[in-house]
Amino acid sequence: MCPQTHVTWSQSGSTASIKGCLWSPFISHYSPHFMIILVKKEMGRALCFSFVFLCFLIPFTIADWNILNQKKRNGLKISLKNYCESWRMNVELHNIRDFEVVPEECTEYIGKYARSTQYSVDSERTTDECLVYLSTSCNLKKDGKDAWIFDIDDTLLSTIPFYKNNLYGGKKLNVTALEEWMSKGKAHALDYSLRLFNDLKSRGIQIILVSARREYLRSATIDNLVNVGYHGWTSLVLRDAADELVSVEKYKSGVRKQLTSNGYRIWGILGDQYSSIKGASSCTRTFKLPNPMYYVA
């Protein structure tokens, strides 16, 4: 049995009413206005159904883009772990650049890596290679002009506790929140970097810290560094208002240019971002620590 309806229209000052089955053949004998109403009603139902269907389908399509469609490529079966490890590796190789967030499907994997023994081993291997290089390839003059540059965040001090609460890079960076966290001076030292720092000091190398942190964080940064064991550096360079108008890479390369103009021989740089080690006025060698949580240009 078909549904009943009641339709009223007005034509030439008169009114009429129809009660009956919407799909009854006799409908066509009535007013064109009635037919328009009927068509609009059915079109509305169809559009509503299409919209609901798309809303249901789109999330699955988005979720499918990076994982399910990647499951098999060139005959190789690819797991989520394979995909996320490949993403992380290509960040370190500088093939993936300017990303704002870690892919949603990889935040758990990146978090596990950042907390893992593998992360520590990868980082310690980097600092070990710094020492090999110093011992075999550097003819230190020991005249007070041999220098080494360190970045600070995720090079000397760890920001992993902050990023842990931000899905290990899965959330877009809130700079205000990060600087508030930095101002508390609670970052812990990266042990392998601290050992390298002390080894360089013992060789008479001038240690220069060049950070993208803003100048107003100087006091909190110094306190944090000293409290976790870093002391005896030659200079700490932070960004002032003018430096904030240029990229981090340009700012840091400008600092190196000034240092070399002052007679320093920069034997090496250690940082976790390519913006810390790239650009003009570089040095003899650069070393990069792993960091797949964020990208600084």
Disulfide bonds with the S-S distance in Angstrom:
Cys2-Cys21 1.84
Cys84-Cys106 2.15
